[in-house]
Amino acid sequence: MEKRMIFAWAMIFCLAAAPVYGQYYSKTIKAAPRVEKMTRLRFFYHDIPVGKDPTTFLIAQANITQKFFSPSPYGSLYSMDDPLTLGPNRTSKMVGNAQGLYLALSRDPTKFSAVFYADFAFTTGKFKGSSFSLFSRYPLTDFVPGPDVIREMAIVGGTGAFRMATGFALFRASSSSAKTGDASLKVDVTLYHY
């Protein structure tokens, strides 16, 4: 009988305490008007999936797509830590890294399409310590697109100097190889931030 009473009191205590701890504290204040800034950036992005120093690694692949030859088979998930440079060559001055994931979407082995999530972080210069986040679909393209092919991707956030960034990035092939999947892309970014 005593154990039942202890259990009953414990249940009453737990039920009475739940509403107090189940609430959160918040205070809404009116924000001061902010001035939106626009920043334009230009750099080169290098995606190197093969060789002695790759920057992109396959981390998962569907079993059914392994029978098809393609540099990026349908359903493959990649992790990347790609360098960002001032010039079109991989040996140009490095200004940061694009780190994230992309998932290959094209079932056609001669085309490339993917969903990207990447954080473009700057490690030198005026924007050292700042980054912007890109989360977008890379539209369907040939593996070796010409320099006149421009792909637009969405920017959905940022940190540091690019806090609360929105905008877009335009990718244009500087050089690429269908055989290896290596690509160097010229990136023009327009950021709106506070």
C-alpha positions as CSV (number, residue, x, y, z in Angstrom):
1,M,0.0,0.0,0.0
2,E,2.8,2.4,0.9
3,K,4.5,1.8,-2.5
4,R,1.2,2.6,-4.3
5,M,1.0,5.9,-2.4
6,I,4.6,6.8,-3.3
7,F,3.9,6.0,-6.9
8,A,0.7,8.0,-6.9
9,W,2.4,11.1,-5.4
10,A,5.3,10.7,-7.9
11,M,2.8,10.7,-10.8
12,I,1.0,13.8,-9.4
13,F,4.3,15.6,-8.9
14,C,5.5,14.8,-12.5
15,L,2.1,15.9,-14.0
16,A,2.1,19.1,-12.0
17,A,5.7,19.9,-13.0
18,A,5.4,19.3,-16.7
19,P,3.5,22.5,-17.6
20,V,6.1,24.6,-15.9
21,Y,9.1,23.0,-17.7
22,G,7.2,22.5,-20.9
23,Q,7.1,26.3,-21.6
24,Y,9.8,28.3,-23.1
25,Y,10.9,31.9,-22.5
26,S,10.6,34.4,-25.3
27,K,10.5,38.1,-25.7
28,T,9.6,39.8,-29.0
29,I,11.1,43.2,-29.6
30,K,10.8,45.4,-32.7
31,A,14.0,45.2,-34.7
32,A,15.7,48.4,-35.8
33,P,15.7,49.0,-39.6
34,R,18.7,47.4,-41.3
35,V,20.4,48.5,-44.4
36,E,20.7,45.7,-47.0
37,K,24.1,45.4,-48.7
38,M,25.0,43.9,-52.0
39,T,28.3,42.1,-52.6
40,R,29.6,40.7,-55.8
41,L,32.3,38.1,-55.8
42,R,34.3,36.3,-58.5
43,F,36.4,33.3,-57.9
44,F,37.2,29.8,-59.4
45,Y,35.9,26.5,-58.0
46,H,37.8,23.3,-58.6
47,D,36.1,19.9,-58.3
48,I,38.7,17.1,-58.6
49,P,37.2,13.6,-58.1
50,V,40.3,11.5,-59.2
51,G,44.1,11.7,-59.1
52,K,46.7,11.8,-56.4
53,D,45.0,14.7,-54.5
54,P,41.2,14.4,-55.0
55,T,38.8,17.0,-53.5
56,T,35.6,15.0,-54.0
57,F,34.9,11.5,-52.7
58,L,32.1,9.1,-53.4
59,I,30.5,8.2,-50.1
60,A,27.4,6.2,-51.2
61,Q,26.1,4.7,-54.4
62,A,23.1,2.6,-55.3
63,N,23.9,-1.0,-56.3
64,I,21.8,-0.8,-59.4
65,T,23.7,2.1,-60.9
66,Q,27.2,0.5,-60.6
67,K,26.7,-1.4,-63.9
68,F,26.5,1.8,-65.9
69,F,29.7,3.7,-66.7
70,S,29.5,7.3,-65.8
71,P,31.8,9.7,-63.9
72,S,28.8,10.4,-61.6
73,P,26.3,7.5,-61.7
74,Y,22.7,8.2,-60.9
75,G,22.0,8.2,-57.1
76,S,25.6,8.6,-56.1
77,L,26.3,10.8,-53.0
78,Y,29.6,12.7,-52.9
79,S,31.4,14.6,-50.1
80,M,33.5,17.6,-51.2
81,D,36.2,19.9,-49.9
82,D,36.9,21.9,-53.1
83,P,39.4,24.8,-53.3
84,L,38.3,28.3,-54.3
85,T,41.0,30.3,-56.1
86,L,41.5,33.7,-57.6
87,G,42.5,32.4,-60.9
88,P,41.4,29.6,-63.3
89,N,44.3,27.3,-62.4
90,R,44.2,25.1,-59.3
91,T,47.6,26.4,-58.4
92,S,46.3,30.0,-58.3
93,K,46.1,31.8,-54.9
94,M,43.6,30.0,-52.7
95,V,40.9,32.1,-51.0
96,G,38.8,29.4,-49.4
97,N,37.0,26.1,-49.7
98,A,33.6,24.8,-50.7
99,Q,32.6,22.0,-48.3
100,G,29.5,20.0,-48.5
101,L,27.6,17.2,-50.4
102,Y,26.0,16.6,-53.7
103,L,23.8,13.9,-55.0
104,A,23.9,12.9,-58.7
105,L,20.4,13.0,-60.3
106,S,20.8,12.3,-64.0
107,R,19.9,8.8,-65.2
108,D,21.5,9.7,-68.6
109,P,25.2,8.7,-68.2
110,T,26.3,11.4,-70.7
111,K,24.7,14.2,-68.7
112,F,25.3,15.6,-65.2
113,S,22.7,17.0,-62.8
114,A,22.8,17.2,-59.0
115,V,21.4,18.7,-55.8
116,F,24.1,20.6,-54.0
117,Y,24.5,21.7,-50.5
118,A,27.8,23.5,-49.9
119,D,29.2,26.1,-47.6
120,F,31.6,28.5,-49.4
121,A,34.0,29.7,-46.7
122,F,36.7,32.3,-47.2
123,T,40.1,31.8,-45.4
124,T,41.9,34.9,-46.7
125,G,41.3,38.5,-47.7
126,K,38.5,40.9,-46.8
127,F,36.0,38.2,-46.1
128,K,38.2,35.9,-44.1
129,G,36.0,33.9,-41.6
130,S,32.8,34.6,-43.6
131,S,30.8,32.1,-45.6
132,F,27.7,31.7,-47.6
133,S,25.6,28.6,-48.1
134,L,24.3,27.3,-51.4
135,F,21.5,24.8,-51.5
136,S,20.2,24.3,-55.0
137,R,19.9,22.0,-58.0
138,Y,22.6,22.0,-60.6
139,P,20.7,21.9,-63.9
140,L,21.2,19.1,-66.4
141,T,24.2,19.6,-68.6
142,D,26.7,17.7,-70.7
143,F,29.8,16.6,-68.8
144,V,31.9,18.9,-70.9
145,P,29.8,22.1,-71.1
146,G,31.2,25.0,-73.1
147,P,32.2,28.4,-71.5
148,D,29.0,29.9,-72.9
149,V,26.8,27.6,-70.7
150,I,25.9,29.3,-67.5
151,R,24.3,27.5,-64.6
152,E,22.5,29.5,-61.8
153,M,22.2,28.2,-58.2
154,A,20.5,29.7,-55.1
155,I,22.2,31.1,-52.0
156,V,20.2,30.5,-48.9
157,G,22.2,31.9,-46.0
158,G,25.6,33.1,-44.7
159,T,27.7,33.9,-41.7
160,G,30.1,36.7,-40.7
161,A,30.1,39.5,-43.3
162,F,27.4,37.6,-45.2
163,R,25.0,37.1,-42.3
164,M,21.4,36.3,-43.5
165,A,22.6,36.3,-47.1
166,T,20.4,35.5,-50.1
167,G,21.3,35.7,-53.7
168,F,22.6,33.6,-56.6
169,A,25.7,32.1,-58.0
170,L,26.4,31.8,-61.7
171,F,28.7,28.9,-62.7
172,R,30.5,28.8,-66.0
173,A,32.9,26.0,-67.1
174,S,36.6,27.2,-67.2
175,S,37.8,23.7,-68.0
176,S,36.5,20.1,-67.6
177,S,37.1,16.5,-68.5
178,A,34.4,14.0,-69.3
179,K,36.9,11.2,-68.8
180,T,37.8,12.0,-65.2
181,G,35.0,14.3,-64.1
182,D,37.4,17.1,-63.1
183,A,36.0,20.6,-63.5
184,S,37.2,24.1,-62.9
185,L,34.3,26.6,-62.9
186,K,34.3,30.4,-62.9
187,V,31.8,31.6,-60.2
188,D,30.1,35.0,-60.2
189,V,28.2,35.5,-57.0
190,T,25.7,38.2,-56.1
191,L,24.9,38.4,-52.4
192,Y,22.3,40.4,-50.5
193,H,23.0,40.6,-46.8
194,Y,23.0,42.8,-43.7
